[in-house]
Amino acid sequence: IELIPDVRKTNSEIVDAYTRVAKGGKTERIECYVPQLKQWFYITVFRPKKDYIVTVYDVITGRKKAEEQLNETFNDLETAQRLAKIGNWKLTIATGGIVWSKGLCLINGWDFDKPAPSFEQMCRFYTRESWIKLKDGVAKSINSGKPYDIELEMIRTDGSTIITHTRGEAIQDANGDTIELHGTVQDITESKRINEDL
């Protein structure tokens, strides 16, 4: 603890953990930023035997900076998707599991905190003709590995209908079998209306 100047003022949680372990407590682990050293640490405090305390300091500043940069990039991507009215999704063929981006949830009106609907459940979000087109495009892409690029009428959760530009691309393994399908959905309703008015 003495390695960190004024630790009791800036990082009392380290001192508290040390005290609890010294009194016979279980091993404690803390992740914290130490301003005096301008470093992030992952600290492990344990008692190997009576009257002995061991504190291990792992510097994790590089990892924390990488996490911050990743979060910033992710936030930038979310902003870009919102402004462009575009979203993306991924379908895992083996499990049927599907993931929607926040941008796609905004387009559809779906609650991002809820699990994304399965592919079969997505029929309720399209007109009958558009659902047939989408199913056909997805099936062909899975079987042939070729991408699809189509315009569809989507029915949002509030009942309104929008025009979307939908693209899908198959990801295949070394044997040429499709293991994932990735796609994008963009709301082009406004641009379509502008073009029609010209």
Steps between C-alpha positions, in 0.01 A plus 500: 500500500789734581598485132213735423536852645192625690317176420265549796375824346471399137433125509351410835350184346850350482561567868157362592564179306842461661345547846225242439748239377733574794211426736456157349285581202501324163713600204391832351547640151470865405519685170577866547673807361781651707530870407839549668655239269269567205442128466219246518562199723342162559587434863481164677528489879522162675632334812708187421532425870448662837684830554589529130330724244585497131396774261546455126479805271436433131520807276200497265524853360550374145193278521286779645607740224415235240157453663440876496594522132276204420207661684561828318506320164181314590326824598614665177359205302165526679485873421588439135230232469241727658583791269506281188187309609683174455539192715664161482430146612669160521340156472685191626383208289575217744301647788258733323616772734466851365645831620371847410695822531347796681468670161280219369287514815446873445392440140256230599386650831618193690611528862879456496494354854286208382640197313476541125216301340592179320512501122166315486338764722613779270215424257279735704733790417449479123221511250420160353677571172808638672521206741499258206783699337702503821455128568599421143808725517614354831446139386693554177782673684531219754497231230720669240710739706399785271389838644157654453397861454128587508246768590233400748198648674550472874219530754630671815379410847276809500324374186652750256654374176843605374711414196832332576808412300612160627828325431625162616829314473588140585805406707627153414740256663791320334260240360288760328210463743323816610544550873378858538297755314577870546280777375404865503164675492468866404186711520478668157138616532584871490737476203249288307227758555730785391593315181134428426414870539766608251 
